[in-house]
């Protein structure tokens, strides 16, 4: 399954990282019926290779392996789990360039962004290697005579992880490192478009010394792989990153077994630029917020509101900066790579056409680039009305809609008028306004005068229909733990 384009590359130093089989119970396994899935390079359309497409029975067997490994893994000393996680981190950093190249080939993102994601992914493993040592028994003042009261944090059991194609390494480690540090065992399903990153991480996990069955990666179609997990009562937690639509389906499917759910779902991030902000800085940060990962980011800026006195100046600067962005194959490290599939391209075209029909102006871009069918030009729309679909739906691509506003109350109401609540971006130099607006915005995260806010030590997540629970920080590990109350009488 590895005798195609990706295995023929001379620039991957360690070809053992390129795996075409799933990793279950400490073994590399093919599908029981021999089925495979082709993985393509979105920049060229070339087939990189084939990976195993496991059956529902194969997927259930992964839960068997994780359940069998759970008792021994959960009873290890926290320091022992920590040491294995630390070795996994060290191996990720040692193979950073290979991991980034594999990511760029299957996902399409620029190589420098891929390297940044590997660093980001590894940071979760490093963080939870340390955090694994810290869940302590908590003493509570007893309310009963002659009784001692304690609270114990214990792992929930087998955790199922479902990860997306836009951040194929970081979304896996953010979930898996937390669950593993807590003492859970893991069954993970990477998106079928980008399985090679997860399989490479499984290879490194094996080298790090995870016992068989502790960390399992099951490749194939989600509609086949996932239902055995949602139906199985032994799977006690399910963590998913993806669309709100799919999140709702998983929520319903997990109801009968009452699983612990952690969901990072869709976003519809507003950028609010007030007139007293540093305009050049606001433009530069908004370019980052809009066009990173070619706009295929749940944190991506989807609606840009600019106070009217500086609206024209902002638009002029933003359009110029957008026109300066480069497009190309991720290997060449451009600013903008290909979109993941034709469906994503079609959505950009639909949103642009709808906005123009409703009165917006096309300032630049607005079409598929000559480089190939999945390259959509970075696009700016100005004077976009709130009735346009792009102001109500997640775009997930390189189209930036800009619209003016007049008052603080008005823009807060417009920004909050969405079912999503993941992140909002605010640009202002007025401390009182920053406080008021940050409090009023109905989002789980607010970035002020900057774009990058995420990292291993912070609790990542949204409000409303952007998700449940938090990932990262100590709270990310506690999502995979139960509190056991022990009341003890020595008599």
VEXNU-848844 format. One line per field, with one value per residue (C-alpha): x, y, z; residue number from 1; residue in three letters; chain. Coordinates in steps of 0.1 Angstrom, whole numbers, plus 5000, padded with zeros to 4 digits. Layout:
x	X;...
y	Y;...
z	Z;...
num	NUM;...
residuo	ALA;...
cadena	A;...
end
This chain:
x	5000;5031;5044;5031;5041;5047;5070;5090;5100;5137;5131;5114;5144;5127;5104;5092;5069;5050;5025;4996;4981;4960;4976;4956;4966;5003;5002;5000;4969;4951;4913;4899;4883;4914;4897;4919;4914;4935;4951;4957;4978;4953;4978;4983;4955;4982;4976;5001;4993;4967;4958;4937;4900;4889;4855;4830;4842;4878;4869;4851;4883;4902;4879;4886;4923;4919;4897;4921;4950;4931;4936;4973;4978;4955;4974;5008;5024;5017;5054;5056;5029;5047;5080;5064;5046;5079;5096;5068;5074;5111;5106;5081;5107;5134;5113;5097;5108;5095;5062;5057;5065;5040;5014;5020;5017;4984;4968;4982;4991;5024;5054;5062;5027;5030;5062;5044;5016;5041;5056;5020;5011;5042;5036;5004;5024;5051;5025;5005;5037;5041;5004;5001;5019;4995;4961;4961;4937;4919;4910;4876;4866;4843;4806;4803;4817;4845;4847;4874;4863;4884;4879;4898;4903;4902;4903;4869;4881;4884;4883;4873;4889;4877;4900;4897;4917;4927;4950;4957;4985;4976;4940;4951;4978;4956;4931;4953;4979;4953;4934;4966;4980;4947;4951;4927;4934;4926;4909;4915;4900;4918;4899;4902;4917;4947;4955;4993;5000;4981;4998;5032;5024;5014;5048;5065;5042;5052;5088;5081;5070;5032;5020;5000;4964;4969;4970;4952;4947;4918;4918;4888;4855;4840;4805;4820;4846;4827;4793;4808;4823;4792;4772;4798;4792;4829;4838;4832;4843;4842;4861;4854;4866;4846;4815;4785;4763;4784;4787;4749;4748;4775;4757;4725;4744;4762;4730;4721;4754;4756;4792;4813;4815;4841;4833;4851;4827;4821;4831;4820;4846;4840;4868;4859;4881;4875;4886;4912;4931;4965;4952;4984;4986;4949;4952;4983;4966;4933;4952;4966;4932;4916;4941;4961;4957;4941;4912;4904;4904;4876;4893;4894;4880;4847;4832;4852;4834;4853;4841;4830;4855;4884;4865;4879;4915;4912;4898;4925;4953;4936;4930;4966;4979;4956;4968;5004;4997;5013;4996;5012;5020;5027;5061;5071;5059;5035;5010;4980;4978;4951;4917;4910;4884;4860;4832;4853;4859;4822;4813;4837;4821;4786;4793;4810;4781;4755;4773;4776;4739;4730;4750;4786;4816;4843;4877;4900;4901;4868;4878;4897;4933;4951;4973;4947;4911;4915;4934;4909;4923;4924;4893;4880;4844;4835;4802;4788;4753;4743;4718;4746;4752;4788;4778;4757;4776;4811;4831;4862;4882;4901;4872;4871;4839;4842;4814;4812;4796;4787;4783;4797;4762;4754;4785;4782;4747;4757;4787;4766;4738;4750;4746;4784;4806;4842;4864;4861;4889;4888;4911;4911;4934;4907;4910;4874;4860;4882;4867;4831;4833;4852;4825;4796;4808;4792;4823;4845;4877;4884;4916;4925;4949;4963;4954;4973;4958;4958;4984;4987;4983;4949;4914;4903;4866;4835;4800;4766;4768;4806;4812;4811;4839;4875;4907;4942;4952;4944;4907;4915;4928;4899;4875;4888;4885;4857;4855;4852;4840;4853;4839;4859;4853;4882;4860
y	5000;5023;5018;5052;5089;5095;5065;5075;5109;5114;5143;5123;5112;5084;5065;5043;5073;5067;5040;5025;5003;5011;5008;4986;4967;4974;4960;4975;4960;4959;4959;4925;4927;4942;4976;5007;5044;5066;5097;5126;5157;5186;5208;5184;5158;5130;5099;5099;5063;5040;5034;5007;5013;4993;4976;4982;4949;4960;4993;4974;4953;4985;4992;4956;4964;4997;4982;4953;4978;5002;4986;4983;5018;5035;5019;5030;5056;5091;5096;5065;5077;5111;5096;5079;5111;5129;5104;5109;5147;5143;5120;5144;5172;5150;5142;5177;5182;5149;5153;5187;5175;5146;5171;5195;5167;5154;5186;5212;5239;5259;5242;5269;5266;5228;5231;5255;5230;5202;5225;5233;5196;5186;5213;5195;5163;5182;5200;5169;5149;5173;5177;5139;5141;5166;5151;5147;5134;5164;5165;5180;5192;5165;5173;5140;5130;5105;5104;5114;5128;5127;5134;5112;5120;5088;5082;5076;5046;5042;5076;5079;5108;5120;5145;5169;5173;5210;5204;5167;5166;5192;5182;5146;5154;5180;5153;5122;5137;5149;5115;5095;5117;5112;5074;5067;5045;5058;5049;5076;5082;5107;5123;5101;5129;5132;5099;5099;5124;5103;5071;5088;5099;5063;5051;5076;5066;5030;5040;5060;5029;5031;4996;4977;4989;5022;5043;5030;5047;5035;5047;5045;5061;5078;5064;5030;5035;5057;5040;5010;5036;5056;5024;5008;5015;5008;5040;5064;5096;5110;5140;5155;5184;5193;5209;5217;5196;5165;5173;5172;5138;5125;5141;5121;5089;5090;5096;5060;5053;5087;5094;5122;5146;5171;5189;5217;5226;5254;5290;5323;5347;5384;5410;5444;5473;5505;5539;5544;5512;5510;5505;5490;5465;5457;5450;5428;5408;5404;5391;5364;5357;5354;5336;5312;5276;5292;5302;5266;5273;5273;5303;5321;5356;5353;5387;5420;5450;5483;5516;5540;5568;5544;5521;5533;5534;5499;5485;5501;5487;5453;5449;5458;5432;5406;5412;5407;5372;5344;5312;5279;5243;5241;5226;5260;5277;5303;5323;5304;5267;5247;5240;5205;5195;5206;5211;5238;5256;5255;5271;5300;5306;5304;5329;5353;5351;5355;5386;5403;5396;5413;5444;5437;5449;5425;5442;5414;5377;5359;5330;5298;5304;5291;5269;5243;5235;5236;5269;5297;5332;5353;5374;5406;5417;5452;5467;5433;5434;5412;5394;5378;5341;5347;5369;5340;5309;5296;5301;5280;5295;5326;5350;5381;5401;5437;5459;5492;5499;5531;5524;5500;5486;5480;5460;5439;5430;5421;5401;5381;5374;5339;5304;5301;5314;5302;5333;5370;5395;5431;5460;5491;5512;5523;5501;5508;5499;5467;5457;5464;5447;5417;5412;5417;5394;5359;5339;5314;5333;5370;5381;5418;5435;5402;5370;5341;5332;5294;5272;5242;5261;5277;5261;5262;5261;5279;5288;5282;5257;5260;5232;5215;5214;5226;5213;5223;5234;5213;5214;5195;5166;5168;5162;5126;5121;5114;5126;5098;5108;5086;5089;5068;5057;5041;5025
z	5000;5000;4965;4952;4952;4989;4994;4964;4978;4986;5010;5037;5058;5078;5055;5084;5093;5061;5071;5051;5078;5109;5143;5166;5197;5191;5155;5121;5105;5072;5068;5073;5039;5023;5015;5011;5006;4983;4997;4973;4972;4970;4952;4922;4925;4924;4945;4974;4985;4999;5035;5051;5052;5083;5086;5115;5130;5128;5145;5173;5177;5184;5214;5225;5225;5243;5269;5275;5280;5302;5336;5334;5318;5344;5373;5361;5383;5369;5366;5344;5320;5320;5309;5279;5269;5272;5249;5224;5225;5220;5190;5174;5177;5163;5133;5129;5093;5081;5099;5084;5049;5052;5064;5035;5010;5022;5036;5013;5038;5033;5047;5072;5086;5087;5107;5130;5135;5144;5171;5183;5183;5202;5228;5240;5245;5264;5285;5294;5301;5330;5339;5342;5375;5391;5396;5434;5459;5474;5510;5520;5554;5567;5575;5595;5629;5628;5590;5565;5531;5499;5463;5438;5401;5380;5342;5326;5305;5268;5249;5213;5193;5160;5143;5113;5081;5086;5116;5113;5139;5165;5169;5175;5201;5219;5226;5229;5251;5276;5276;5279;5307;5326;5324;5295;5266;5231;5198;5173;5138;5116;5087;5056;5036;5060;5076;5072;5099;5125;5114;5116;5151;5159;5147;5170;5199;5194;5196;5227;5245;5247;5256;5230;5230;5247;5216;5185;5152;5130;5094;5070;5064;5095;5086;5091;5118;5143;5148;5167;5191;5197;5203;5226;5263;5270;5252;5280;5264;5229;5217;5183;5162;5131;5119;5141;5118;5124;5161;5165;5149;5173;5202;5193;5186;5220;5240;5246;5262;5280;5271;5283;5252;5243;5211;5192;5165;5139;5142;5127;5141;5139;5137;5151;5143;5161;5148;5176;5168;5151;5116;5101;5129;5127;5090;5095;5122;5103;5073;5096;5111;5077;5055;5077;5065;5033;5055;5065;5102;5127;5142;5109;5106;5089;5093;5094;5109;5107;5123;5095;5100;5092;5069;5036;5049;5063;5031;5010;5032;5035;4998;4990;5016;5002;4966;4978;4991;4971;4959;4953;4963;5000;4993;4979;5011;4996;5017;5003;4994;4978;4995;5006;4980;4953;4978;4996;4963;4955;4988;4981;4947;4962;4989;4966;4941;4968;4983;4950;4942;4975;4968;4979;4958;4946;4954;4944;4937;4934;4912;4909;4901;4870;4892;4896;4904;4942;4943;4951;4949;4981;4978;4994;4994;5006;5017;5025;5039;5069;5047;5026;5033;5041;5071;5085;5075;5081;5049;5056;5028;5016;5012;5034;5037;5051;5063;5082;5115;5134;5171;5197;5207;5170;5163;5194;5185;5149;5161;5186;5160;5153;5167;5169;5197;5194;5190;5184;5175;5187;5178;5200;5222;5246;5278;5289;5255;5254;5288;5278;5244;5257;5284;5259;5232;5235;5225;5244;5235;5228;5212;5216;5193;5182;5164;5180;5214;5215;5232;5254;5288;5278;5278;5242;5234;5225;5237;5221;5192;5188;5213;5246;5272;5268;5253;5266;5300;5331;5322;5290;5310;5335;5306;5306;5344;5369;5404;5430;5464;5493;5528;5552;5588;5606;5633
num	1;2;3;4;5;6;7;8;9;10;11;12;13;14;15;16;17;18;19;20;21;22;23;24;25;26;27;28;29;30;31;32;33;34;35;36;37;38;39;40;41;42;43;44;45;46;47;48;49;50;51;52;53;54;55;56;57;58;59;60;61;62;63;64;65;66;67;68;69;70;71;72;73;74;75;76;77;78;79;80;81;82;83;84;85;86;87;88;89;90;91;92;93;94;95;96;97;98;99;100;101;102;103;104;105;106;107;108;109;110;111;112;113;114;115;116;117;118;119;120;121;122;123;124;125;126;127;128;129;130;131;132;133;134;135;136;137;138;139;140;141;142;143;144;145;146;147;148;149;150;151;152;153;154;155;156;157;158;159;160;161;162;163;164;165;166;167;168;169;170;171;172;173;174;175;176;177;178;179;180;181;182;183;184;185;186;187;188;189;190;191;192;193;194;195;196;197;198;199;200;201;202;203;204;205;206;207;208;209;210;211;212;213;214;215;216;217;218;219;220;221;222;223;224;225;226;227;228;229;230;231;232;233;234;235;236;237;238;239;240;241;242;243;244;245;246;247;248;249;250;251;252;253;254;255;256;257;258;259;260;261;262;263;264;265;266;267;268;269;270;271;272;273;274;275;276;277;278;279;280;281;282;283;284;285;286;287;288;289;290;291;292;293;294;295;296;297;298;299;300;301;302;303;304;305;306;307;308;309;310;311;312;313;314;315;316;317;318;319;320;321;322;323;324;325;326;327;328;329;330;331;332;333;334;335;336;337;338;339;340;341;342;343;344;345;346;347;348;349;350;351;352;353;354;355;356;357;358;359;360;361;362;363;364;365;366;367;368;369;370;371;372;373;374;375;376;377;378;379;380;381;382;383;384;385;386;387;388;389;390;391;392;393;394;395;396;397;398;399;400;401;402;403;404;405;406;407;408;409;410;411;412;413;414;415;416;417;418;419;420;421;422;423;424;425;426;427;428;429;430;431;432;433;434;435;436;437;438;439;440;441;442;443;444;445;446;447;448;449;450;451;452;453;454;455;456;457;458;459;460;461;462;463;464;465;466;467;468;469;470;471;472;473;474;475;476;477;478;479;480;481;482;483;484;485;486;487;488;489;490;491
residuo	UNK;UNK;UNK;UNK;UNK;UNK;UNK;UNK;UNK;UNK;UNK;UNK;UNK;UNK;UNK;UNK;UNK;UNK;UNK;UNK;UNK;UNK;UNK;UNK;UNK;UNK;UNK;UNK;UNK;UNK;UNK;UNK;UNK;UNK;UNK;UNK;UNK;UNK;UNK;UNK;UNK;UNK;UNK;UNK;UNK;UNK;UNK;UNK;UNK;UNK;UNK;UNK;UNK;UNK;UNK;UNK;UNK;UNK;UNK;UNK;UNK;UNK;UNK;UNK;UNK;UNK;UNK;UNK;UNK;UNK;UNK;UNK;UNK;UNK;UNK;UNK;UNK;UNK;UNK;UNK;UNK;UNK;UNK;UNK;UNK;UNK;UNK;UNK;UNK;UNK;UNK;UNK;UNK;UNK;UNK;UNK;UNK;UNK;UNK;UNK;UNK;UNK;UNK;UNK;UNK;UNK;UNK;UNK;UNK;UNK;UNK;UNK;UNK;UNK;UNK;UNK;UNK;UNK;UNK;UNK;UNK;UNK;UNK;UNK;UNK;UNK;UNK;UNK;UNK;UNK;UNK;UNK;UNK;UNK;UNK;UNK;UNK;UNK;UNK;UNK;UNK;UNK;UNK;UNK;UNK;UNK;UNK;UNK;UNK;UNK;UNK;UNK;UNK;UNK;UNK;UNK;UNK;UNK;UNK;UNK;UNK;UNK;UNK;UNK;UNK;UNK;UNK;UNK;UNK;UNK;UNK;UNK;UNK;UNK;UNK;UNK;UNK;UNK;UNK;UNK;UNK;UNK;UNK;UNK;UNK;UNK;UNK;UNK;UNK;UNK;UNK;UNK;UNK;UNK;UNK;UNK;UNK;UNK;UNK;UNK;UNK;UNK;UNK;UNK;UNK;UNK;UNK;UNK;UNK;UNK;UNK;UNK;UNK;UNK;UNK;UNK;UNK;UNK;UNK;UNK;UNK;UNK;UNK;UNK;UNK;UNK;UNK;UNK;UNK;UNK;UNK;UNK;UNK;UNK;UNK;UNK;UNK;UNK;UNK;UNK;UNK;UNK;UNK;UNK;UNK;UNK;UNK;UNK;UNK;UNK;UNK;UNK;UNK;UNK;UNK;UNK;UNK;UNK;UNK;UNK;UNK;UNK;UNK;UNK;UNK;UNK;UNK;UNK;UNK;UNK;UNK;UNK;UNK;UNK;UNK;UNK;UNK;UNK;UNK;UNK;UNK;UNK;UNK;UNK;UNK;UNK;UNK;UNK;UNK;UNK;UNK;UNK;UNK;UNK;UNK;UNK;UNK;UNK;UNK;UNK;UNK;UNK;UNK;UNK;UNK;UNK;UNK;UNK;UNK;UNK;UNK;UNK;UNK;UNK;UNK;UNK;UNK;UNK;UNK;UNK;UNK;UNK;UNK;UNK;UNK;UNK;UNK;UNK;UNK;UNK;UNK;UNK;UNK;UNK;UNK;UNK;UNK;UNK;UNK;UNK;UNK;UNK;UNK;UNK;UNK;UNK;UNK;UNK;UNK;UNK;UNK;UNK;UNK;UNK;UNK;UNK;UNK;UNK;UNK;UNK;UNK;UNK;UNK;UNK;UNK;UNK;UNK;UNK;UNK;UNK;UNK;UNK;UNK;UNK;UNK;UNK;UNK;UNK;UNK;UNK;UNK;UNK;UNK;UNK;UNK;UNK;UNK;UNK;UNK;UNK;UNK;UNK;UNK;UNK;UNK;UNK;UNK;UNK;UNK;UNK;UNK;UNK;UNK;UNK;UNK;UNK;UNK;UNK;UNK;UNK;UNK;UNK;UNK;UNK;UNK;UNK;UNK;UNK;UNK;UNK;UNK;UNK;UNK;UNK;UNK;UNK;UNK;UNK;UNK;UNK;UNK;UNK;UNK;UNK;UNK;UNK;UNK;UNK;UNK;UNK;UNK;UNK;UNK;UNK;UNK;UNK;UNK;UNK;UNK;UNK;UNK;UNK;UNK;UNK;UNK;UNK;UNK;UNK;UNK;UNK;UNK;UNK;UNK;UNK;UNK;UNK;UNK;UNK;UNK;UNK;UNK;UNK;UNK;UNK;UNK;UNK;UNK;UNK;UNK;UNK;UNK;UNK;UNK;UNK;UNK;UNK;UNK;UNK;UNK;UNK;UNK
cadena	A;A;A;A;A;A;A;A;A;A;A;A;A;A;A;A;A;A;A;A;A;A;A;A;A;A;A;A;A;A;A;A;A;A;A;A;A;A;A;A;A;A;A;A;A;A;A;A;A;A;A;A;A;A;A;A;A;A;A;A;A;A;A;A;A;A;A;A;A;A;A;A;A;A;A;A;A;A;A;A;A;A;A;A;A;A;A;A;A;A;A;A;A;A;A;A;A;A;A;A;A;A;A;A;A;A;A;A;A;A;A;A;A;A;A;A;A;A;A;A;A;A;A;A;A;A;A;A;A;A;A;A;A;A;A;A;A;A;A;A;A;A;A;A;A;A;A;A;A;A;A;A;A;A;A;A;A;A;A;A;A;A;A;A;A;A;A;A;A;A;A;A;A;A;A;A;A;A;A;A;A;A;A;A;A;A;A;A;A;A;A;A;A;A;A;A;A;A;A;A;A;A;A;A;A;A;A;A;A;A;A;A;A;A;A;A;A;A;A;A;A;A;A;A;A;A;A;A;A;A;A;A;A;A;A;A;A;A;A;A;A;A;A;A;A;A;A;A;A;A;A;A;A;A;A;A;A;A;A;A;A;A;A;A;A;A;A;A;A;A;A;A;A;A;A;A;A;A;A;A;A;A;A;A;A;A;A;A;A;A;A;A;A;A;A;A;A;A;A;A;A;A;A;A;A;A;A;A;A;A;A;A;A;A;A;A;A;A;A;A;A;A;A;A;A;A;A;A;A;A;A;A;A;A;A;A;A;A;A;A;A;A;A;A;A;A;A;A;A;A;A;A;A;A;A;A;A;A;A;A;A;A;A;A;A;A;A;A;A;A;A;A;A;A;A;A;A;A;A;A;A;A;A;A;A;A;A;A;A;A;A;A;A;A;A;A;A;A;A;A;A;A;A;A;A;A;A;A;A;A;A;A;A;A;A;A;A;A;A;A;A;A;A;A;A;A;A;A;A;A;A;A;A;A;A;A;A;A;A;A;A;A;A;A;A;A;A;A;A;A;A;A;A;A;A;A;A;A;A;A;A;A;A;A;A;A;A;A;A;A;A;A;A;A;A;A;A;A;A;A;A;A;A;A;A;A;A;A;A;A;A
end
